[in-house]
Every structure is written in structure tokens, then in C-alpha cells.
Amino acid sequence: MKNATLLVLLSLILFPTLAQVDPATGVPRKTVEEILQQRNPAQSRALLAGQPVQYLALDFPGGRKRFFSGDKIKFRLRSDRRRYHDVIYGVSDSTFQFLVENPVTQRGEVLTFRLPDVDRVYTTNRVPLLTEGMVVFPAAGLLYFIMDVFHPGNQLRRGEDFRVTRGTAIVTGGLFGLGYLGYRLTFRTYRTRPDGRHRLRVLRTY
């Protein structure tokens, strides 16, 4: 009965989500040119014309995340605990810029950040099933817990009003654990160092 209840809950909650996920990779792979065409048509035309385009590259073991002009980036500086989150206005050899409005002059001003000054970069990565499971799995665990502990049929069978069994605790805790795992894999924090495992640098397309 417990297994059937759990399967029904997960099917009802996860089926709409799984229907939208590519079973192989979750998302279609895109080339640099396709990414630029979607995010910044002007830079895409420059690339097609043979002109190099600079972009930020966050290198980490097993992968690389690219930030082009027009993309949002979230980071923190070594000398400032404030988290910056804005659209990249431009990228140079060792810096990148935001375009912000001066509250006094009400005009746009360029705010420049040096790559060595960046301490941490915060990213959001979609992981098939687990990203959606951040909310889905804990919700399923909570529903399973309520239905198992407070169901009149289970109370009658056990001969007592409320009791949390070992099986209920394992299933509920496991679903909450999957939700936490999905959160940790979706929202990542990279501490950048010039010679470390996580590096933020400027690259060019050719």
C-alpha cells in the first residue's frame, strides 16, 4: 500500500515535468554561434563576418560556462561582500563592464570590474529531473508522510492514533534528501583563483 501510494504521488507530480525533458541530455546542445545568435545578434553578425568576439569563461573541472555581452552574471568581489547581479555590457582583455544609471545625472555610466578582483561566481545550471525535483521531491515526501501517518486505515491497522514508522521516515527523508541534492547541483558557487581549479578568464571566438 505504501509503495503504491508513493508511486501515485510521484507520477502525478513528476509526469508533467518529465514530459518536457530530453531523456538523453535534458537540453539540446548548442554551438557558440547559436548561443550568440540567441543572446546577442550584433556579436553573432560580427562572428559570422570573421571578427573575434571576447567573452568571459568560467573554467571548472569537467566543464566551462560562457558569459557573453548581454548575459547576466552574478558574482562577489574579494573586497566587498555585496553580490553583483546584472547584464554584462562589455568584455575587454582583463575586465568586464556593467552599464548602470547614475542617480544624480540620470545617465548611463560604465562600471568596470577586474577579473582578479572577482572572488566568487554564482551560477544556475539546469540538471534534468533534479532541478525540477528541488520542489517536487520534498512535496512528495511531505504528502507521503501525511497520508501514511494520518490515514485512518493505517491508524486502525496499527491500533494507535499516530506513529511514524521506520519505513515512513526513510522514504520521507530520502525524498527530502533528493530535493536538497537538486538544489546544490542547480545553484553552484565557484571560488575563482588565477591558478586554481576554478578560473575566470577572457577568451575569444575565432
ZAZA-351386 format. One line per field, with one value per atom (N, C-alpha, C): chain; y, x, z. Coordinates in nm, 2 decimals, padded with zeros to 4 digits. Layout:
unit: A,... .
v: Y,... .
u: X,... .
w: Z,... .
END
This chain:
unit: A,A,A,A,A,A,A,A,A,A,A,A,A,A,A,A,A,A,A,A,A,A,A,A,A,A,A,A,A,A,A,A,A,A,A,A,A,A,A,A,A,A,A,A,A,A,A,A,A,A,A,A,A,A,A,A,A,A,A,A,A,A,A,A,A,A,A,A,A,A,A,A,A,A,A,A,A,A,A,A,A,A,A,A,A,A,A,A,A,A,A,A,A,A,A,A,A,A,A,A,A,A,A,A,A,A,A,A,A,A,A,A,A,A,A,A,A,A,A,A,A,A,A,A,A,A,A,A,A,A,A,A,A,A,A,A,A,A,A,A,A,A,A,A,A,A,A,A,A,A,A,A,A,A,A,A,A,A,A,A,A,A,A,A,A,A,A,A,A,A,A,A,A,A,A,A,A,A,A,A,A,A,A,A,A,A,A,A,A,A,A,A,A,A,A,A,A,A,A,A,A,A,A,A,A,A,A,A,A,A,A,A,A,A,A,A,A,A,A,A,A,A,A,A,A,A,A,A,A,A,A,A,A,A,A,A,A,A,A,A,A,A,A,A,A,A,A,A,A,A,A,A,A,A,A,A,A,A,A,A,A,A,A,A,A,A,A,A,A,A,A,A,A,A,A,A,A,A,A,A,A,A,A,A,A,A,A,A,A,A,A,A,A,A,A,A,A,A,A,A,A,A,A,A,A,A,A,A,A,A,A,A,A,A,A,A,A,A,A,A,A,A,A,A,A,A,A,A,A,A,A,A,A,A,A,A,A,A,A,A,A,A,A,A,A,A,A,A,A,A,A,A,A,A,A,A,A,A,A,A,A,A,A,A,A,A,A,A,A,A,A,A,A,A,A,A,A,A,A,A,A,A,A,A,A,A,A,A,A,A,A,A,A,A,A,A,A,A,A,A,A,A,A,A,A,A,A,A,A,A,A,A,A,A,A,A,A,A,A,A,A,A,A,A,A,A,A,A,A,A,A,A,A,A,A,A,A,A,A,A,A,A,A,A,A,A,A,A,A,A,A,A,A,A,A,A,A,A,A,A,A,A,A,A,A,A,A,A,A,A,A,A,A,A,A,A,A,A,A,A,A,A,A,A,A,A,A,A,A,A,A,A,A,A,A,A,A,A,A,A,A,A,A,A,A,A,A,A,A,A,A,A,A,A,A,A,A,A,A,A,A,A,A,A,A,A,A,A,A,A,A,A,A,A,A,A,A,A,A,A,A,A,A,A,A,A,A,A,A,A,A,A,A,A,A,A,A,A,A,A,A,A,A,A,A,A,A,A,A,A,A,A,A,A,A,A,A,A,A,A,A,A,A,A,A,A,A,A,A,A,A,A,A,A,A,A,A,A,A,A,A,A,A,A,A,A,A,A,A,A,A,A,A,A,A,A,A,A .
v: -00.12,00.00,00.13,00.12,00.24,00.26,00.16,00.17,00.22,00.17,00.22,00.36,00.41,00.55,00.64,00.59,00.67,00.69,00.57,00.58,00.67,00.67,00.75,00.90,00.93,01.07,01.12,01.04,01.08,01.09,01.00,01.00,01.13,01.16,01.28,01.41,01.41,01.54,01.55,01.43,01.44,01.42,01.36,01.33,01.46,01.57,01.69,01.74,01.72,01.77,01.68,01.55,01.46,01.47,01.50,01.51,01.62,01.72,01.83,01.81,01.69,01.67,01.58,01.61,01.53,01.41,01.28,01.17,01.15,01.21,01.19,01.29,01.42,01.52,01.63,01.62,01.72,01.85,01.90,02.02,02.00,02.05,02.04,02.11,02.05,02.11,02.22,02.33,02.45,02.49,02.53,02.58,02.72,02.77,02.91,03.01,02.98,03.07,03.07,02.96,02.95,03.03,03.02,03.09,03.24,03.28,03.43,03.48,03.40,03.44,03.46,03.38,03.39,03.51,03.53,03.63,03.76,03.77,03.90,03.89,03.93,03.92,04.00,04.12,04.20,04.13,04.07,03.99,03.87,03.81,03.70,03.74,03.86,03.90,03.93,03.98,04.01,03.88,03.78,03.65,03.59,03.60,03.54,03.62,03.75,03.83,03.80,03.71,03.68,03.76,03.84,03.93,03.85,03.85,03.78,03.85,03.77,03.82,03.77,03.87,03.83,03.80,03.70,03.66,03.61,03.61,03.55,03.40,03.33,03.19,03.15,03.07,03.02,02.87,02.84,02.71,02.63,02.51,02.43,02.28,02.20,02.06,01.99,01.95,01.89,01.98,02.11,02.19,02.34,02.41,02.56,02.63,02.74,02.82,02.95,02.99,03.11,03.22,03.34,03.46,03.56,03.59,03.69,03.82,03.92,04.05,04.04,04.09,04.07,03.96,03.88,03.77,03.83,03.77,03.81,03.73,03.79,03.73,03.77,03.68,03.71,03.67,03.76,03.74,03.83,03.80,03.88,03.91,04.03,04.08,04.03,04.03,03.99,04.10,04.23,04.34,04.38,04.31,04.36,04.24,04.23,04.12,04.13,04.24,04.26,04.17,04.12,04.04,04.12,04.12,04.19,04.10,04.15,04.07,04.16,04.16,04.25,04.19,04.26,04.22,04.27,04.19,04.23,04.32,04.44,04.54,04.52,04.49,04.47,04.39,04.33,04.25,04.29,04.32,04.35,04.24,04.27,04.17,04.12,04.20,04.16,04.22,04.28,04.33,04.30,04.33,04.33,04.45,04.49,04.61,04.59,04.67,04.68,04.83,04.84,04.98,05.01,05.11,05.14,05.29,05.32,05.46,05.54,05.65,05.74,05.81,05.79,05.85,06.01,06.07,06.21,06.27,06.22,06.27,06.20,06.08,06.00,05.97,05.94,05.90,05.76,05.69,05.56,05.58,05.50,05.50,05.36,05.35,05.21,05.18,05.07,05.02,04.90,04.92,04.82,04.73,04.60,04.51,04.43,04.42,04.35,04.20,04.11,03.97,03.92,03.97,03.92,03.97,04.07,04.11,04.03,03.94,03.86,03.74,03.73,03.62,03.50,03.52,03.41,03.44,03.33,03.34,03.25,03.30,03.21,03.18,03.05,03.01,02.92,02.92,02.83,02.74,02.61,02.51,02.41,02.40,02.30,02.16,02.08,01.94,01.86,01.78,01.71,01.63,01.65,01.58,01.64,01.66,01.70,01.85,01.93,02.07,02.09,02.02,02.02,01.95,01.86,01.78,01.86,01.98,02.07,02.09,02.11,02.13,02.01,01.93,01.82,01.71,01.67,01.56,01.59,01.71,01.74,01.74,01.80,01.80,01.66,01.57,01.43,01.36,01.39,01.34,01.38,01.51,01.57,01.50,01.49,01.43,01.28,01.21,01.07,01.06,01.15,01.14,01.17,01.27,01.30,01.18,01.13,01.02,00.89,00.87,00.74,00.76,00.87,00.88,00.91,00.99,01.04,00.96,00.87,00.79,00.71,00.72,00.64,00.49,00.44,00.29,00.25,00.33,00.29,00.30,00.39,00.41,00.29,00.24,00.13,00.00,-00.02,-00.14,-00.14,-00.02,-00.02,-00.03,00.01,00.00,00.12,00.23,00.36,00.47,00.59,00.71,00.75,00.79,00.84,00.77,00.73,00.67,00.67,00.72,00.73,00.61,00.53,00.40,00.43,00.33,00.34,00.36,00.28,00.29,00.43,00.49,00.62,00.72,00.71,00.81,00.79,00.67,00.65,00.71,00.68,00.73,00.88,00.94,01.08,01.15,01.10,01.16,01.15,01.04,01.02,01.12,01.15,01.24,01.38,01.42,01.55,01.56,01.45,01.45,01.47,01.41,01.43,01.58,01.64,01.78,01.87,01.84,01.91,01.89,01.77,01.74,01.82,01.82,01.90,02.05,02.10,02.24,02.27,02.18,02.20,02.19,02.10,02.09,02.20,02.26,02.36,02.49,02.53,02.66,02.63,02.67,02.64,02.77,02.76,02.87,02.83,02.91,02.88,02.99,02.96,03.05,03.05,03.17,03.18,03.21,03.15,03.18,03.17,03.26,03.26,03.12,03.06,02.93,02.81,02.83,02.73,02.64,02.56,02.47,02.55,02.66,02.75,02.88,02.90,03.02,03.10,03.23,03.32,03.40,03.38,03.45,03.49,03.57,03.62,03.53,03.49,03.41,03.48,03.44,03.49,03.38,03.42,03.33,03.36,03.25,03.27,03.20 .
u: 00.08,00.00,00.09,00.19,00.28,00.35,00.40,00.47,00.38,00.25,00.16,00.12,00.11,00.08,00.19,00.32,00.43,00.44,00.42,00.43,00.32,00.20,00.10,00.13,00.18,00.22,00.33,00.43,00.54,00.50,00.41,00.36,00.28,00.19,00.11,00.19,00.30,00.37,00.48,00.55,00.66,00.62,00.51,00.48,00.48,00.41,00.42,00.56,00.65,00.79,00.87,00.86,00.94,00.90,00.77,00.73,00.80,00.86,00.93,01.08,01.14,01.28,01.33,01.44,01.50,01.56,01.53,01.58,01.73,01.79,01.93,02.02,01.99,02.07,01.99,01.86,01.78,01.76,01.87,01.86,01.94,01.90,01.98,02.11,02.21,02.34,02.34,02.41,02.42,02.57,02.60,02.73,02.74,02.87,02.89,02.82,02.81,02.74,02.59,02.54,02.39,02.36,02.45,02.43,02.43,02.53,02.55,02.43,02.38,02.27,02.14,02.13,02.01,02.03,02.15,02.17,02.21,02.29,02.34,02.36,02.25,02.26,02.37,02.41,02.51,02.65,02.68,02.80,02.80,02.68,02.67,02.71,02.66,02.69,02.84,02.91,03.05,03.13,03.08,03.15,03.13,03.02,03.00,03.08,03.11,03.19,03.34,03.37,03.51,03.58,03.51,03.56,03.56,03.67,03.67,03.58,03.52,03.43,03.48,03.50,03.55,03.44,03.46,03.36,03.43,03.36,03.41,03.39,03.49,03.48,03.51,03.42,03.44,03.48,03.60,03.65,03.64,03.59,03.59,03.61,03.65,03.68,03.56,03.59,03.49,03.40,03.42,03.33,03.37,03.29,03.32,03.18,03.17,03.05,03.09,03.02,03.05,02.95,03.00,02.92,02.95,02.86,02.88,02.82,02.85,02.79,02.64,02.56,02.41,02.37,02.46,02.42,02.43,02.35,02.35,02.46,02.53,02.63,02.61,02.63,02.62,02.75,02.81,02.94,02.96,03.07,03.11,03.26,03.29,03.43,03.51,03.64,03.72,03.71,03.69,03.70,03.55,03.45,03.32,03.23,03.14,03.06,02.92,02.91,02.79,02.79,02.67,02.66,02.61,02.69,02.65,02.58,02.47,02.39,02.33,02.39,02.35,02.39,02.35,02.38,02.52,02.60,02.73,02.72,02.78,02.78,02.89,03.01,03.12,03.23,03.32,03.43,03.56,03.66,03.79,03.89,04.02,04.12,04.13,04.10,04.12,04.00,03.90,03.79,03.66,03.55,03.42,03.34,03.23,03.16,03.01,02.96,02.81,02.78,02.66,02.61,02.50,02.54,02.44,02.40,02.29,02.24,02.29,02.34,02.38,02.26,02.23,02.10,02.10,02.22,02.23,02.21,02.29,02.28,02.17,02.13,02.03,02.08,02.21,02.27,02.34,02.36,02.43,02.58,02.63,02.78,02.83,02.95,03.01,03.08,03.05,03.11,03.20,03.33,03.43,03.48,03.49,03.54,03.66,03.77,03.89,03.87,03.91,03.89,03.96,04.08,04.15,04.07,03.98,03.91,03.79,03.75,03.63,03.66,03.59,03.61,03.53,03.40,03.31,03.21,03.18,03.08,02.96,02.84,02.72,02.65,02.63,02.57,02.44,02.36,02.24,02.24,02.25,02.26,02.14,02.07,01.96,02.01,01.97,02.01,01.88,01.87,01.74,01.69,01.57,01.49,01.53,01.65,01.69,01.65,01.67,01.63,01.48,01.40,01.26,01.23,01.31,01.29,01.32,01.38,01.41,01.28,01.17,01.04,00.96,00.97,00.88,00.90,01.03,01.06,01.02,01.06,01.01,00.86,00.79,00.65,00.59,00.65,00.60,00.63,00.75,00.78,00.68,00.65,00.55,00.42,00.37,00.24,00.24,00.35,00.36,00.35,00.43,00.43,00.29,00.22,00.08,-00.01,-00.01,-00.10,-00.07,00.05,00.09,00.06,00.09,00.08,-00.06,-00.13,-00.27,-00.38,-00.35,-00.45,-00.53,-00.67,-00.75,-00.72,-00.70,-00.68,-00.55,-00.45,-00.32,-00.33,-00.40,-00.42,-00.50,-00.60,-00.67,-00.59,-00.51,-00.43,-00.32,-00.26,-00.16,-00.22,-00.34,-00.40,-00.37,-00.32,-00.29,-00.32,-00.33,-00.37,-00.25,-00.14,-00.03,00.10,00.17,00.30,00.38,00.50,00.59,00.67,00.66,00.73,00.87,00.96,01.09,01.08,01.00,00.98,00.94,00.84,00.80,00.91,00.99,01.10,01.20,01.23,01.33,01.29,01.16,01.11,01.10,01.05,01.03,01.17,01.26,01.39,01.47,01.45,01.51,01.46,01.33,01.27,01.32,01.33,01.38,01.53,01.60,01.74,01.76,01.68,01.69,01.66,01.56,01.54,01.66,01.72,01.84,01.95,01.97,02.07,02.05,01.92,01.89,01.92,01.89,01.93,02.07,02.16,02.30,02.36,02.30,02.36,02.31,02.19,02.14,02.20,02.22,02.28,02.42,02.52,02.66,02.73,02.83,02.92,03.06,03.13,03.27,03.36,03.46,03.56,03.67,03.69,03.78,03.92,04.02,04.16,04.23,04.33,04.40,04.47,04.52,04.58,04.51,04.38,04.31,04.23,04.14,04.05,03.94,03.91,03.80,03.86,03.86,03.93,03.83,03.84,03.76,03.85,03.84,03.93,03.85,03.92,03.86,03.91,03.82,03.86,03.80,03.84,03.79,03.74,03.64,03.59,03.66,03.69,03.77,03.69 .
w: 00.00,00.00,00.00,00.08,00.09,-00.05,-00.11,-00.23,-00.34,-00.34,-00.44,-00.42,-00.30,-00.27,-00.32,-00.29,-00.33,-00.48,-00.55,-00.69,-00.75,-00.70,-00.75,-00.73,-00.61,-00.58,-00.68,-00.69,-00.78,-00.93,-00.97,-01.11,-01.13,-01.04,-01.06,-01.06,-00.98,-00.97,-01.08,-01.11,-01.20,-01.35,-01.38,-01.52,-01.61,-01.56,-01.65,-01.67,-01.56,-01.57,-01.67,-01.65,-01.73,-01.88,-01.91,-02.05,-02.12,-02.05,-02.11,-02.12,-02.06,-02.05,-02.16,-02.23,-02.32,-02.24,-02.27,-02.19,-02.21,-02.31,-02.34,-02.26,-02.29,-02.23,-02.15,-02.16,-02.09,-02.17,-02.24,-02.32,-02.44,-02.56,-02.68,-02.67,-02.72,-02.73,-02.83,-02.80,-02.89,-02.91,-03.03,-03.06,-03.01,-03.00,-02.96,-03.05,-03.18,-03.28,-03.25,-03.22,-03.19,-03.06,-02.96,-02.83,-02.86,-02.93,-02.96,-03.04,-03.14,-03.22,-03.13,-03.03,-02.94,-02.85,-02.79,-02.69,-02.73,-02.84,-02.89,-03.04,-03.11,-03.26,-03.32,-03.26,-03.31,-03.30,-03.19,-03.18,-03.27,-03.29,-03.38,-03.52,-03.57,-03.70,-03.71,-03.60,-03.61,-03.62,-03.55,-03.56,-03.70,-03.76,-03.89,-03.99,-03.96,-04.05,-04.03,-03.94,-03.92,-03.81,-03.74,-03.63,-03.50,-03.43,-03.30,-03.19,-03.11,-03.00,-02.87,-02.78,-02.65,-02.55,-02.46,-02.37,-02.24,-02.13,-02.01,-02.00,-01.96,-01.94,-01.80,-01.74,-01.60,-01.62,-01.60,-01.61,-01.47,-01.48,-01.36,-01.40,-01.31,-01.35,-01.43,-01.55,-01.63,-01.71,-01.71,-01.79,-01.80,-01.87,-01.88,-01.90,-01.84,-01.85,-01.92,-02.02,-02.10,-02.07,-02.06,-02.04,-02.15,-02.24,-02.34,-02.30,-02.37,-02.35,-02.38,-02.28,-02.29,-02.20,-02.14,-02.04,-01.90,-01.81,-01.67,-01.60,-01.51,-01.43,-01.28,-01.19,-01.05,-00.98,-00.91,-00.85,-00.73,-00.66,-00.54,-00.55,-00.51,-00.51,-00.39,-00.39,-00.28,-00.17,-00.21,-00.11,-00.07,-00.12,-00.10,-00.09,00.02,00.04,-00.03,-00.10,-00.18,-00.30,-00.34,-00.46,-00.57,-00.68,-00.80,-00.89,-00.95,-01.04,-01.15,-01.27,-01.37,-01.51,-01.61,-01.75,-01.79,-01.85,-01.90,-02.02,-02.00,-02.11,-02.21,-02.16,-02.25,-02.18,-02.26,-02.21,-02.28,-02.20,-02.26,-02.22,-02.24,-02.22,-02.07,-01.98,-01.84,-01.75,-01.81,-01.73,-01.80,-01.73,-01.79,-01.73,-01.79,-01.75,-01.74,-01.65,-01.64,-01.68,-01.73,-01.76,-01.66,-01.57,-01.46,-01.48,-01.42,-01.42,-01.30,-01.33,-01.22,-01.16,-01.03,-00.98,-00.98,-00.99,-00.99,-01.13,-01.22,-01.36,-01.44,-01.39,-01.46,-01.60,-01.61,-01.73,-01.71,-01.81,-01.80,-01.78,-01.69,-01.67,-01.67,-01.72,-01.72,-01.59,-01.53,-01.41,-01.45,-01.42,-01.47,-01.35,-01.38,-01.28,-01.34,-01.26,-01.30,-01.26,-01.35,-01.32,-01.20,-01.16,-01.04,-00.91,-00.92,-00.81,-00.78,-00.87,-00.85,-00.76,-00.66,-00.56,-00.58,-00.61,-00.63,-00.75,-00.82,-00.92,-00.89,-00.90,-00.87,-01.00,-01.02,-01.14,-01.11,-01.21,-01.21,-01.33,-01.30,-01.40,-01.39,-01.50,-01.50,-01.52,-01.42,-01.42,-01.44,-01.55,-01.58,-01.46,-01.43,-01.32,-01.18,-01.15,-01.02,-01.00,-01.10,-01.08,-01.06,-01.13,-01.10,-00.97,-00.93,-00.81,-00.68,-00.69,-00.58,-00.50,-00.57,-00.50,-00.50,-00.61,-00.63,-00.53,-00.51,-00.42,-00.27,-00.22,-00.08,-00.07,-00.17,-00.17,-00.16,-00.25,-00.25,-00.11,-00.05,00.08,00.18,00.18,00.28,00.26,00.14,00.12,00.16,00.13,00.17,00.32,00.39,00.53,00.59,00.54,00.59,00.57,00.45,00.41,00.49,00.52,00.59,00.74,00.80,00.94,00.98,00.91,00.95,00.87,00.79,00.72,00.82,00.82,00.92,00.90,00.78,00.76,00.83,00.82,00.88,01.03,01.08,01.23,01.28,01.21,01.25,01.25,01.15,01.13,01.24,01.28,01.38,01.52,01.53,01.67,01.75,01.69,01.76,01.67,01.73,01.65,01.56,01.61,01.53,01.56,01.46,01.48,01.35,01.36,01.25,01.24,01.14,01.13,01.07,01.08,01.02,00.87,00.81,00.66,00.62,00.69,00.66,00.67,00.78,00.80,00.69,00.64,00.54,00.41,00.37,00.24,00.24,00.35,00.36,00.36,00.44,00.44,00.31,00.24,00.11,00.01,00.01,-00.09,-00.05,00.07,00.11,00.07,00.09,00.05,-00.10,-00.18,-00.32,-00.36,-00.29,-00.32,-00.28,-00.17,-00.13,-00.23,-00.28,-00.38,-00.51,-00.55,-00.67,-00.65,-00.53,-00.50,-00.51,-00.45,-00.45,-00.59,-00.68,-00.81,-00.90,-00.87,-00.96,-00.93,-00.81,-00.77,-00.71,-00.80,-00.76,-00.73,-00.65,-00.61,-00.64,-00.72,-00.76,-00.71,-00.63,-00.58,-00.68,-00.74,-00.85,-00.81,-00.87,-00.84,-00.98,-01.00,-01.13,-01.16,-01.06,-01.08,-01.01,-00.98,-00.90,-00.99,-00.93,-01.01,-01.08,-01.02,-01.08,-01.13,-01.26,-01.32,-01.40,-01.38,-01.46,-01.55,-01.68,-01.78,-01.90,-01.99,-02.11,-02.23,-02.31,-02.43,-02.55,-02.67,-02.79,-02.88,-02.96,-03.06,-03.19,-03.27,-03.39,-03.51 .
END
